[in-house]
């Protein structure tokens, strides 16, 4: 049985492939698997470079999610308003 809230959804972001590509890219940047083991490098605001890049990618993921929900998630309620 489908909830009635789901019946109002006109468009979902999960059907747009390039949105998923951006998510995969941001997750790949957020996970520090590509940094050499023990690498600290220069510091940004007191954090090692890999931590600053990871935190920036996480903030980017949050902003991307807000963007996707705001612009790509369309429900029937928006047309009535």
C-alpha positions in Angstrom: 0.0 0.0 0.0 1.4 3.4 -1.0 1.2 6.3 1.3 -0.8 9.2 -0.1 2.1 11.6 0.2 4.0 9.6 -2.4 1.2 9.9 -4.9 1.7 13.7 -5.0 5.3 13.4 -6.2 5.6 14.5 -9.9 9.4 14.3 -10.4 12.1 12.7 -8.3 15.8 13.5 -8.5 16.7 9.7 -8.5 15.7 9.5 -12.1 18.3 12.1 -13.2 21.6 10.3 -13.9 24.0 13.2 -13.7 22.8 14.0 -10.2 24.1 10.6 -9.1 27.4 11.3 -10.9 27.9 14.5 -8.8 27.1 12.5 -5.6 29.7 9.9 -6.5 32.3 12.5 -7.3 31.7 14.3 -4.0 31.8 11.1 -2.0 35.1 10.1 -3.7 36.6 13.4 -2.7 35.2 13.1 0.9 36.8 9.7 1.6 40.5 10.3 2.0 41.6 7.0 0.3 43.7 8.7 -2.3 46.0 10.5 0.2 49.3 8.7 1.1 49.4 7.0 4.5 50.7 9.4 7.2 50.5 12.4 4.9 49.8 15.7 6.7 50.9 18.3 4.1 50.3 22.0 4.6 47.7 23.1 7.1 44.5 25.0 6.4 43.0 26.8 9.4 44.9 24.4 11.6 43.7 21.2 9.9 45.9 19.0 7.7 45.1 19.4 4.0 43.3 16.1 3.8 41.0 17.0 6.7 40.2 20.4 5.1 39.4 18.7 1.7 37.2 16.1 3.4 35.3 18.7 5.4 34.9 20.8 2.3 33.5 17.8 0.4 31.1 17.0 3.2 29.8 20.6 3.2 29.6 20.3 -0.6 27.5 17.2 -0.2 25.1 19.0 2.1 24.8 22.0 -0.2 24.3 19.7 -3.2 21.6 17.8 -1.4 19.7 21.0 -0.6 20.1 22.1 -4.3 18.8 18.8 -5.6 15.8 18.8 -3.3 14.9 22.4 -3.9 15.2 22.3 -7.8 14.5 18.7 -8.7 12.0 17.4 -6.2 8.6 18.4 -7.6 5.3 17.6 -5.9 1.7 18.4 -6.7 1.4 20.8 -3.8 3.7 23.3 -5.6 1.3 23.7 -8.5 -1.7 24.4 -6.2 0.1 27.3 -4.4 
